[in-house]
């Protein structure tokens, strides 16, 4: 029996990584193929491929959107695709891998070099670098947000009592939030320039905090630091006997100096003005007319569902999390409500209209329900990929309703993640009953639209 290996990895390492692995494992099991999948997620590498595994394998499937160590697969046939391809077409990938033949060392080296050139072009993309920063920032956002939310458990003003456990929880959570922007900037720069970009990126992110430009300034600092470090590495040349000081002295000092001066003299003032205006505008929306709040929630909600975990979704999420440190909690509530709605609505649709979904889709609906209550929007991907023209508009509409109602109900959320589990934390959510109602209504709207738009399965399809 042929043995295949696979590696799955997405930029954030939270959902797509494991969904792709599950899809490949299921397809291999159905075909009677021996498959081992290495996942490179947010918690690190799991089920790591050994030298013995690689030696015995017929071919390797790399379903990755980030760089992985390919040198270990020298001489083995490699199928390299985006992680989404493994979710949508696992069976086809396995067939491709089985039909491949081993390559010679020279052919393999040439192939890897071509792939590296292609990935080099991809690395120039804004989204890849941004997502690298976001993936390292998310644990800080989640840990800090949950701990700050827990600090309100004894009472809304409990953290003001010096030396209390609530005060310490707030301090620890605040430390995580303080590191959020520097980590975002540092790992954006790391994605662009590798290790030389890390120091100037972290320092640029710290300066973004200091000058009040927030997460937007952090993003700019990350890109500035990364490309400056890359430029110094490329264009500054030293005698051969001094090349050793480039990564530890020349690159970090020059790129940090350039990033710092640009942040303080050029970037800082306009970005601070933009962020201050944005915060003032949101505060005005929160205290203003219901129509303005509704409109903001509708926009954020639609963004969360538009690409179910993609760049538009992440932009809305990053926008909302960046405002938590400024004590603006309405957008975070709207974003999480809208992010929970797509998988919950699809689960509900599979229950109320079973004749429009296969047995496999009905099982996927059960899994989507768990992902939905956990605020993992990616649970909707299998349905959206299978029928995008009907499903995606339904998701966008339901999430827009959930986000709009959340803002209209003046709901606020102090924790940036956690799904329904944060609803049980006292004072973590304001107007909690109305907030839950917004999520339920959004899910129902999604379900009804999906049911209305999807065609009934024929008797042959049902079989």
N, C-alpha and C positions, 0 to 999 in steps of 0.2 A: 504494500500500500504506500502511495506517495505521501511524503511528509512535507508540509508547507509551514513557513514561519511568517509572522506579520508583526509590524510595529505600527501603533496608532498614537498620534499626538496632535493636539490642536493648540492654538496660542494660549488659551486660558487654562487648558488642562482640567476642565471641570465636567462637561457633559459630552461634547462631541467625541472626545477620546474614548470614552467607555461605551458609547452607543455604537461607534464603529467596530470596536472589538467584539461586542455582543453580536452585531450583525454578521461579522465574518465567522465567528464561532458557530452560529446557528446554521449558516449556509454550508459550512464544512461538515457539520454533523449530518445534515440531510444528504450530502453527497458521499458520506463515508470516508472523508478525508481527515487524516491526522494533522491538526493545526494547533500551533502554539502562538499566542498573541502577547507581545510585550506592550504594556501601556505606559506612556510617559505623561502622567497627569500632574495635577497641582501638588500631590503628596509625594511625588518622585516616581522613579521607575519601579514598576511592579511586574512580576513574572518575567524577569530578565532572561534574555536568550543567552545560552551558554555556548562555548566553543563547540561542544559536542552536538548541541542542537543544530548549529549552523553547518557543521560538517556533514550531518545526516540529511539535511534539508534538500529538497529538489529545487525550490525557488523561494524568494522572499517577496512579500507584499508590504510596501511602505505606504501607508495611508496617513500622511503627515502634512501639516501646514507649518511646521517648524523644522529647523535643522536637526538631524540625527547623525550619529556616527555610522557612516556607510562603509568605511574602510574594512570593517570586520566581515563584510559580505563579499569580499573580493573573490571573483571567480564564480559566483552564484548568479543565476538569473534574477533580476530585480524588476518588479512592477511598481512604479512610483506614481501615486495619484494623490489628489486632495482628500482630506479626511471625509468630506461629505460624500465622495464617490463610494467609499466603503459602506456608508449608511444606506445609500440608494441602490447600489448594484454590487453587493457582496458576491453573489453567485457568479456574475460575469468576471469579477476580478480573480476568483479562484480558478475559473476556466482558463483565463489568460495565463496565470502562473503555471498551471499544469502543462500548458502547451509550449512553454518556453524551454529553450535548451541552454545548457551551461555555456558561458562565454570564456574566451581565452583571457589571460591576464592583460594583454595589450588592449583587447577590445573593451575589457571592463574598465581599465584606467581611462580610456578615451571617453567611455560612456559617463563615468563619474565626473570627469572634467566638464563635459557638455552640460550635465545636470547642474553642476556648481555655477556655470556661467548663467544658466537659465534662472537659478535661484538668486544669483547676484542681481539680475534684473528685477526679480520679484521683491528683493529686499529693499529696493528703492521706494517701494510703496509705503504711503503714509500709514495705512491700516495695520500692516504687519508690525511696524515699530511701535505704534500706539498700543496695540494689543499685547505686545510683550511687556510694556510698562504696566498695563492694566492687570495682567495676570499676576504680577508680583505685588501689586497694590491691593488686590481684592482681599487676601487674608488679613491685612491690617485694617481695612475698612470694616470687614465683618467682625473681627475680634474687638476692635475699638467700639463699634456701634453697639454690639450686644452687651459689652461690659458697661458702657454708659447707660444703656437702657436698664440694666440690672441695678444700677446705682439709684434708680428712681423707685425700686421695689418697696423700700420702707416708707416712701412718701416723696412728693414732688420736690420738696426742699431739703430732703435728707442729706444730700451731698454737700450742703452748705455747712454742716456741722463738722468742724475741724477734728480730725483724728478718727472719725467714724468709718465703719466698713464701707458705707455708701460713698464717702469722700475718697477713700482709697480706690474704689472701683472706678470712680469718675476720673481720678488721676491716671490710672493705668490706661483706661480707654482714651483719655486725652493724649497720652503719649503715643498711642497707636495712630491717632489722627494727625499728630504733629509730624510723624514720619511718612504719612500717606503721600504727600506731594513730592518730597525728595525721592522716595522709592519709585514713584511713577516716572519722574524725570530721569533718574539714574538708569533705569532699565530700558527706557526708550533710547537713551544714548548708548547703552550696552548693545542693544539690537543693531544699531547703526555701525558702531566702531569697535565692537567687542570690548575686552577689558579696559583698554585705554579710555573708553568713553564713560566708564562708571563713575570715577571720582568727579570729573567736571559736571556730570549729570546730577549727581547727588547734591553737590554744592549749589548748582543752579536752581534745583528744586527747593533747597533750603532758603535761598535768597527770594524765590517766588513767594514763599510763606512770609518772609520778613517784610517785604514791600507791599504785602496785601493783594498780590495778583492771583492768589489761589491756584486751583487746579489748572486753569487756562494758562496762567504764567508758567506752571510746571511743565505743561506739554511743550510750550515754546522753548523753555530752558532745555528740555531733553533733546529736542531736535537740534537746537543750537550747539549744545555740548557734543552731541554725536558727530555732527558734520564738521565741527571745528577740530575735534580729535582725529577724525579721519583725514582731514586736510593736512594737519601737522605731520601725521604719520607718513603721508604720501609725499609731501613737498619739502619738508625739512630734512636735510641730509647732513650727517656727521661723518667724520673719518671712521674707518672701520674699527679702530681700537676704542672708539667712544660709543659705538652703536648700542652697547649694553645699557647705557643710561637713558635711552630714548623712552622705553615704556615706564620707567620709574621716576624720571625727572623731567625730561623735555616735554613729552606729550601732555602729562597731567598738569604741569605748571602753565604752559602756554594756552592750552585749551580752557583751563579753569580761569585764567586771567581774562581771556577773551569773552568767555561766557559771563563771568561776573560783571565786567564793565558794560557789556551790552545789556544785561538785565537791569543794572542800576541806572545807566544813563540813557538808554534808548527804549528798552522794552517796558521797564517797570511802570512808568507814569501812565502811558496810554492803557496798558492792561489793567492797572489798578482802577483807572477811571471806568473801563468797561465793566469790570467785575462789581464795582461799587454801584454803578448804574443798574446792572442786572439784579443785584441783591435788593436795591431800593425798589426796582420795578416789581419784583416778586413780592416784596413786603406790601407794596401798594395793591397788588392783585389779591393777596390774601385778605387784606382788610377792605378791599374795594367791592365793586359790584359782583354779583354772582355770575354774570355773563363773562367777565374777564377771567375769573377763576376757572369757569367751565371750559373756556377756549384753551387755556394753558393745559389743563388736564387732558382734553381731547387730543391735542397735538402730541404731548408726551406719550399718551396711551397708544396712539396710532404708530408712533415710532417703535415702541416696544414690540409690536406684533408684525411690523412690516417685513422683517427678515429673520424673525424668530431666533435671536441669538447672534445675528450678524453685526456688521458695523453700525447700522442705523440704531439697532437695539442698544448696543454698547454706548453709543453717543448719548442717548437719553439717560441711560443708567449713570454714566460718568458725570453728566450734568447734575443729576439729583444728588449723588453721593458727595460731590464737591461742595454742595451747599449746606450739608449737615453741620460742618464745622462753623458755619455762620448762623446756626440756630434757625435755619429755614427748613421746615420738616414737611410741608405740604407736597412739594414735587416728589419727594422720596416715597410718600404714601401712594401717590398717583402712579408712579413708575412700578412699584411692587405689585399693586393691584392689577395693573395692565399686563405685567409679566406673568402673573399667575393665571390669568384668564384664558389664554389660548389652549394649554393642555387640559385645563379643567372643562372648558367648553367642549372640546373634542371628546373627552371621556363621557360627558353627559350625552353628546350626540350618539355615541355608540350604544348607549343604554336605551334611548327613546326611539331609535330607528335602526334596530339590528339588521333589518333587511337591506340596508344600504351599505353595510360593512361586512367584510369577510370575517371568518373566525379569527384569523390572525390579527386583523385590525381591531377587533373587539378586545383581544388580549392586550394589544398595544395601548388601547384606551385605558385599561386598568393601570398599566405602568405610567401612563400620562397623568393619571389622577394623583399618583404619589409625587411625581415630578412637579405637578402644578401646585400642590399645597406646600411644596418646598421652595417655590419661586425659582424653578428651572424651566424657563420658557422653551428650551430646546426639546422638551418632551413632545412638542407639536411637529417637529421636523418630519418624521415618517409620513404623517398625513399630508403635510404641505408639499413634500417632494412627490408624493404619488398623484396629487390632484391640485396643483398650485392655482389654477384659474378659479376654482370654486372655493378652496379652503382659505387661501391667503386673504382675499377680501373679507371673508367671514371673520377671520381672526382680527384683522385691523378694525373692523366695525365694533366687535365686542370689546376689544381693549380700549378703543377710543371712548366707549360708553363708560367702562370701569374707571378709566383715568379722569374723565370729565366729572362723573358723579363723586369720586373721591375728593376732588378739589371743591366741588359745589357743596359737599357735606362738611367742608373745612376739616377733613381728616389730616392728621399729621403722624409721621412715623420717625422715631429716633434711631431705629436700627436699619442698616442698609441691606440686610438679608435675613433669611430665616423663615419666610413664608408665614403660614398660619401659626407657627410655633411662637412667634413674638407677640401674637395677639393675647396670649395668656399672661404676659408680663405687665403688671400694673404700670400705667403711665407711659409705656413704650409707644402706645398708639392713642391718639386722641379721637374721640367720637367713634369708639371701637365698633359699636353695633351698626352704625350707619356705614362705617368702612367695610365691615363684613357684607353688608347689604349691597354695596357698590360692586364688590367682587362677584357676588352671586348673580346680580343682574347682568354684569358683563359676560359671565360664563353662559348664562341662559341665552343672551342675544347671539353669542357665537354659535351655540348649539343649534338654535332655531334656524339661523342662516345656513349653516352647513347642511342641515337636514333638508331645507328647502331647495338648496342648489344642487346637492348631489343626486345622481340618478339611482333608481332602485336597481339592485343587482339582479341579473337574469338567473334563471334556474341553473344554467351551466356554470356560471361564475360562482354561484352559491355552493355548488357541489365541489 
